[in-house]
């Protein structure tokens, strides 16, 4: 399944790489929406798929940030004791 391999690939990237991919995806989404309004877009499902990809990227970024925060908090607590 394409989604599983895509998901594994996204999870292996750093936060900076994910942010870069997020920005590229948002630019592409803008272009697709513009083409849709100009009746140039043939596959409207591309918009839905790209929105899902953007949501996946945002979720992974959030999880990675949360993981960093938890590990940082845990290391600070262990230093305090």
Helices and strands as residue ranges (DSSP letters): H 2-12, H 15-37, H 45-80
